Amino acid sequence: MNRFGYVMATRMLVDNKRKVRFMYREDPSNDQDSGWRFFCGDEDQDYTNNPDNIAIYDINTILAIDKSISPYLKSAKGTALEREDENGIFTVSGDFAFGGEG
């Protein structure tokens, strides 16, 4: 059985069916977590700091909104990708720092 694990995403992204503009993969918190985190890019720090604005989803929920993330899902932990707009190409994010690593 091929199990991907859950992902976390902002409610802004999922509820409004927005395409992903920023995503990163961190160390999973448990064996059911894929480590992937998805954002539409308009969220500010106050929004993302509020746990009510982040939810756990099956990867298929995010893929139904934005299939363009599919080629990147096997990327290693420590990967952070972003794009300028919803139709742009993902590039490695140069200014994202993973917390607690090092």
C-alpha positions in Angstrom: 0.0 0.0 0.0 1.4 3.4 -1.0 0.5 5.9 1.7 1.6 9.5 1.3 0.6 10.8 4.7 -1.3 13.9 5.6 -0.3 17.5 4.6 -1.0 20.8 6.3 -2.3 23.7 4.5 -3.9 27.1 5.2 -7.7 27.3 5.2 -7.3 30.3 2.9 -5.8 28.0 0.3 -8.3 25.2 0.6 -11.5 27.1 1.4 -11.0 29.5 -1.4 -9.5 26.9 -3.8 -6.4 28.9 -4.3 -3.4 27.6 -6.1 -0.2 26.9 -4.1 2.5 29.7 -4.3 4.7 28.5 -1.4 5.3 25.0 -0.1 7.9 23.3 2.0 8.7 19.9 3.4 10.0 19.6 6.9 10.7 16.6 9.1 7.4 14.8 9.7 5.9 15.1 13.2 4.9 11.4 13.1 4.6 8.5 10.7 1.3 9.7 9.4 2.7 13.1 8.4 4.3 13.7 4.9 6.0 16.8 6.2 4.5 19.0 3.4 3.1 22.4 4.2 1.1 24.4 1.6 0.3 28.2 1.4 -1.4 30.4 -1.2 1.2 33.2 -0.5 -1.1 35.9 0.8 -1.1 34.8 4.4 0.6 37.1 6.9 2.4 35.9 10.0 -0.6 36.6 12.3 -2.7 34.5 10.1 -0.3 31.5 10.0 0.4 31.8 13.7 -3.3 31.1 14.5 -3.8 27.3 14.6 -7.4 27.8 13.6 -6.2 28.8 10.1 -4.1 25.7 9.5 -5.7 22.3 8.9 -4.7 18.7 8.1 -5.7 17.4 4.7 -5.2 14.4 2.5 -2.8 15.2 -0.4 -5.7 14.6 -2.9 -7.5 17.6 -1.5 -4.6 19.8 -2.4 -4.1 18.1 -5.8 -7.7 18.6 -6.7 -7.1 22.4 -6.3 -3.6 22.5 -7.9 -2.2 19.6 -9.8 1.0 21.6 -10.6 2.5 20.6 -7.3 2.5 16.9 -8.3 6.1 16.7 -9.7 7.6 18.1 -6.5 5.9 15.8 -3.9 8.8 13.3 -3.8 11.2 16.2 -3.0 13.4 15.6 0.1 12.8 17.0 3.5 14.3 20.5 3.7 12.8 21.5 0.3 11.1 24.9 0.0 9.6 26.1 -3.2 7.8 29.2 -4.3 6.5 31.0 -7.4 5.7 34.5 -8.3 2.1 33.9 -9.3 -0.4 31.0 -9.5 0.7 30.2 -13.1 4.4 30.6 -12.6 7.1 27.9 -12.3 8.2 26.8 -8.9 11.8 27.7 -7.9 13.8 27.0 -4.8 13.0 29.5 -2.1 16.2 31.3 -1.2 14.9 33.1 1.9 13.1 30.4 3.9 14.8 29.0 7.0 13.7 25.8 8.6 13.2 26.1 12.3 15.0 23.9 14.7 17.5 22.4 12.2 21.2 22.6 12.2 
